[in-house]
Amino acid sequence: MSNMKRICVYCGSGHGIDPSYEAAARDLGRALASEGIELVYGGGSVGLMGTLAHSVLSSGGRVTGVIPQFLKDREVMLNEVTELITTGDMHERKRIMFERADAFVALPGGIGTLEEAVEMMTWSQLGQHRKPILMANINRFWDPLVHLLDHMRKEAFIRPGLDVAFMVCDEIGEVVPRLRAEVARRSEPEGDDATIEKL
């Protein structure tokens, strides 16, 4: 059993066109609650963000939302969260989400989701953290990103010793077990980070 208590999830403020995205967000929310894992997310009430947070809460779980003031002013935050943290800007928001989390998951989303996930990969690549990053590849959503990173590797922009460490998971039911195992593995002093691991 790992000591994973909180997972930060990045996901879209829209639902996307594929119903499987929303179903995955709902299923992940139930899984987090049933495992006693707190959700840390961007605090929104709409799209996959809202679906995920509502699912955790309705299943009896805890949710921490972290939202910048300018988005709170637009009234897109979810008031029902267990804890709502208001930040001065996006940079503070991302820092707090990083500090609160033991691992990171990216569900389907837009450029904000992409930017947040890639930033965690960059920090990991530079040795700034050892927290697992998992791309929930629902209906192959993240395949283009995986292919792009493979291309960067082949073109020697991602070099040996500076690889990008992340996992890819096609089934939402595997997300929590995979992260628990990885958090436990990385807590061992002799553990070495994996790079990309595909199911």
C-alpha positions as CSV (number, residue, x, y, z in Angstrom):
1,M,0.0,0.0,0.0
2,S,1.4,3.4,-1.0
3,N,1.0,6.6,1.0
4,M,-0.8,8.3,-1.9
5,K,-3.4,10.6,-0.3
6,R,-4.2,13.2,-3.1
7,I,-4.2,13.1,-6.8
8,C,-4.2,16.2,-9.0
9,V,-6.3,15.8,-12.1
10,Y,-6.1,18.1,-15.1
11,C,-9.0,18.0,-17.5
12,G,-11.2,20.1,-19.8
13,S,-13.7,22.8,-18.9
14,G,-15.7,21.3,-21.8
15,H,-17.1,17.8,-22.2
16,G,-15.8,17.1,-25.7
17,I,-17.8,15.3,-28.4
18,D,-17.1,11.7,-27.2
19,P,-19.4,10.6,-24.4
20,S,-16.6,8.3,-23.2
21,Y,-14.7,11.3,-21.8
22,E,-17.4,12.3,-19.4
23,A,-18.0,8.7,-18.4
24,A,-14.3,8.4,-17.6
25,A,-14.4,11.5,-15.5
26,R,-17.4,10.2,-13.6
27,D,-15.8,6.8,-13.1
28,L,-12.5,8.3,-12.0
29,G,-14.3,10.4,-9.4
30,R,-16.1,7.4,-8.0
31,A,-12.8,5.5,-7.9
32,L,-11.0,8.3,-6.0
33,A,-13.8,8.5,-3.4
34,S,-13.9,4.7,-2.9
35,E,-10.2,4.6,-2.4
36,G,-10.2,7.5,0.1
37,I,-8.0,9.6,-2.2
38,E,-8.7,13.4,-2.2
39,L,-9.1,15.1,-5.6
40,V,-7.1,18.3,-6.2
41,Y,-8.2,20.1,-9.3
42,G,-8.7,23.5,-10.9
43,G,-11.9,24.3,-9.0
44,G,-14.3,24.6,-12.0
45,S,-17.9,23.7,-12.1
46,V,-18.3,23.0,-15.9
47,G,-17.1,20.4,-18.3
48,L,-15.1,17.4,-17.3
49,M,-13.8,19.4,-14.3
50,G,-17.4,19.7,-12.9
51,T,-18.3,16.1,-13.8
52,L,-15.2,14.8,-12.0
53,A,-15.6,16.9,-8.9
54,H,-19.4,16.2,-8.6
55,S,-18.7,12.5,-8.9
56,V,-16.1,12.5,-6.1
57,L,-18.4,14.5,-3.8
58,S,-21.5,12.5,-4.6
59,S,-19.6,9.4,-3.8
60,G,-18.5,10.7,-0.4
61,G,-15.0,11.8,-1.3
62,R,-13.0,15.0,-0.6
63,V,-12.3,17.7,-3.2
64,T,-9.9,20.6,-3.1
65,G,-10.5,23.2,-5.8
66,V,-7.8,25.7,-6.6
67,I,-8.9,28.7,-8.7
68,P,-7.5,32.1,-9.6
69,Q,-9.5,35.1,-8.6
70,F,-10.3,36.2,-12.2
71,L,-12.0,32.9,-12.8
72,K,-13.8,33.0,-9.5
73,D,-15.1,36.5,-10.5
74,R,-16.7,34.8,-13.6
75,E,-18.5,32.5,-11.2
76,V,-17.3,29.3,-12.8
77,M,-16.0,27.8,-9.5
78,L,-17.7,24.9,-7.7
79,N,-18.9,26.1,-4.4
80,E,-19.7,22.7,-3.0
81,V,-16.0,21.6,-2.9
82,T,-14.6,20.5,0.5
83,E,-12.0,23.2,0.3
84,L,-11.8,26.1,-2.2
85,I,-8.4,27.9,-2.5
86,T,-8.4,31.3,-4.3
87,T,-5.1,32.3,-5.8
88,G,-3.8,35.6,-7.2
89,D,-2.9,34.2,-10.6
90,M,-2.4,31.0,-12.7
91,H,1.2,30.5,-11.5
92,E,0.2,30.4,-7.9
93,R,-2.7,28.1,-8.7
94,K,-0.4,25.6,-10.5
95,R,2.2,25.7,-7.6
96,I,-0.4,24.9,-5.0
97,M,-1.9,22.1,-7.1
98,F,1.6,20.7,-7.4
99,E,2.4,21.0,-3.7
100,R,-0.9,19.3,-2.7
101,A,-0.6,16.3,-5.0
102,D,1.1,13.0,-4.7
103,A,0.5,12.2,-8.4
104,F,-0.9,13.7,-11.5
105,V,-3.5,12.5,-14.0
106,A,-4.5,14.1,-17.3
107,L,-7.9,13.4,-18.7
108,P,-8.9,14.7,-22.1
109,G,-8.9,18.5,-22.3
110,G,-7.6,21.5,-24.2
111,I,-4.5,23.6,-24.2
112,G,-4.7,24.3,-20.5
113,T,-4.8,20.6,-19.7
114,L,-2.0,20.0,-22.1
115,E,0.1,22.8,-20.7
116,E,-0.3,21.7,-17.1
117,A,0.6,18.0,-17.9
118,V,3.6,19.0,-20.0
119,E,4.8,21.3,-17.3
120,M,4.8,18.5,-14.8
121,M,6.8,16.4,-17.3
122,T,9.3,19.2,-17.7
123,W,9.8,19.6,-14.0
124,S,10.3,15.9,-13.6
125,Q,12.7,15.8,-16.5
126,L,14.7,18.6,-14.8
127,G,14.8,16.6,-11.5
128,Q,12.4,18.9,-9.6
129,H,10.0,16.2,-8.5
130,R,9.5,12.4,-8.5
131,K,5.7,12.3,-8.5
132,P,4.1,10.0,-11.1
133,I,2.3,11.5,-14.2
134,L,-0.3,9.5,-15.9
135,M,-2.1,10.3,-19.2
136,A,-5.6,8.8,-19.2
137,N,-5.7,7.9,-22.8
138,I,-9.5,7.6,-23.2
139,N,-10.4,6.5,-26.7
140,R,-6.8,7.2,-27.7
141,F,-7.1,10.9,-27.0
142,W,-3.4,11.4,-26.0
143,D,-2.0,9.3,-28.9
144,P,-0.9,12.4,-30.9
145,L,1.1,13.7,-27.8
146,V,2.8,10.3,-27.3
147,H,3.7,10.3,-31.0
148,L,5.1,13.8,-30.8
149,L,7.3,12.9,-27.8
150,D,8.5,9.9,-29.7
151,H,9.3,12.2,-32.6
152,M,11.2,14.6,-30.3
153,R,13.2,11.6,-29.0
154,K,14.1,10.3,-32.5
155,E,15.2,13.8,-33.5
156,A,17.5,14.0,-30.4
157,F,15.6,16.9,-28.7
158,I,14.8,14.5,-25.8
159,R,18.2,13.0,-25.1
160,P,19.3,10.0,-23.1
161,G,19.5,11.0,-19.4
162,L,16.8,13.7,-19.9
163,D,13.9,11.5,-20.9
164,V,10.3,12.4,-20.2
165,A,8.8,10.2,-17.4
166,F,5.1,9.5,-17.7
167,M,2.7,6.6,-17.9
168,V,-0.1,6.0,-20.4
169,C,-3.3,4.2,-19.3
170,D,-6.1,3.3,-21.7
171,E,-8.6,2.0,-19.0
172,I,-9.8,4.4,-16.3
173,G,-10.1,1.5,-13.9
174,E,-6.4,1.1,-14.0
175,V,-5.5,4.7,-13.1
176,V,-5.6,4.4,-9.3
177,P,-3.9,1.0,-9.0
178,R,-1.1,2.0,-11.4
179,L,-0.5,5.2,-9.5
180,R,-0.5,3.5,-6.1
181,A,2.1,1.0,-7.4
182,E,4.2,3.8,-8.9
183,V,4.1,6.0,-5.8
184,A,5.1,3.0,-3.7
185,R,8.0,2.1,-6.1
186,R,9.3,5.7,-6.2
187,S,9.3,5.9,-2.4
188,E,12.0,3.2,-2.3
189,P,15.5,4.8,-2.1
190,E,16.9,2.6,-4.9
191,G,14.0,3.0,-7.3
192,D,14.7,4.5,-10.7
193,D,12.0,6.4,-12.6
194,A,10.5,4.7,-15.6
195,T,10.1,6.7,-18.8
196,I,7.0,6.0,-20.8
197,E,5.0,2.9,-19.9
198,K,2.1,1.8,-22.2
199,L,-0.6,-0.7,-21.6
